[in-house]
Amino acid sequence: MAVDPELLELLVCPRSKGELQLVPLPAAVCGRLVARYREHFGEEEPEVSEGLWCRESGLVYPIVSDVPVMLVAEALPAPEVLPEAAEEGGQASGA
């Protein structure tokens, strides 16, 4: 099961209200996120492989077991998790 494409069209970055782009996350980042969210899933193992990247804010919102975590406090700095964001200089606006 994947995130509903219609839902993805409606979501925007909570910080900047900018457009979000679905991106794959590196395996090491996925492993850290699985460990972070494991306690919330009881017996089930959380699945993490993608996130939603906002170029405008420079944040990546993880998708955990097909649920986008749209909290600024849970977002990851794009330059730390996406090679393409690091190449662009991250473009974090700090807004």
SULQUI-V944956 format. One line per field, one symbol per residue. ss: DSSP state (a for helix, b for strand, c for the rest). psi: psi as a letter, one per 30 degrees, with the letter a starting at -180 (. if undefined). burial: b if it has 9 or more other ideal C-beta (glycine too) atoms within 8 Angstrom, else e. A space follows every 10 residues. Layout:
# SULQUI-V944956
ss=???
psi=???
burial=???
This chain:
# SULQUI-V944956
ss=ccccaaaaaa cccccccccc bbbbccaaaa aaaaaaaaaa accccccbbb bbbbccccbb bbbbccbbcc caaacbbaaa acaaaaaccc ccccc
psi=klkkeeeeff klkfefglkk kkkkkkeeee eeeeeefeff gbfkkkkkfl ljkjeefglk jljjhgjkjh kefflkkeff fjeeeeefge hkfg.
burial=eebeeebbee bbbebbebeb ebbebeeebb eebbeebbee beeeebebeb bbbbbbbbbb bbbbeeebbe eeeebbbbbe bbeebbeeeb bbeee
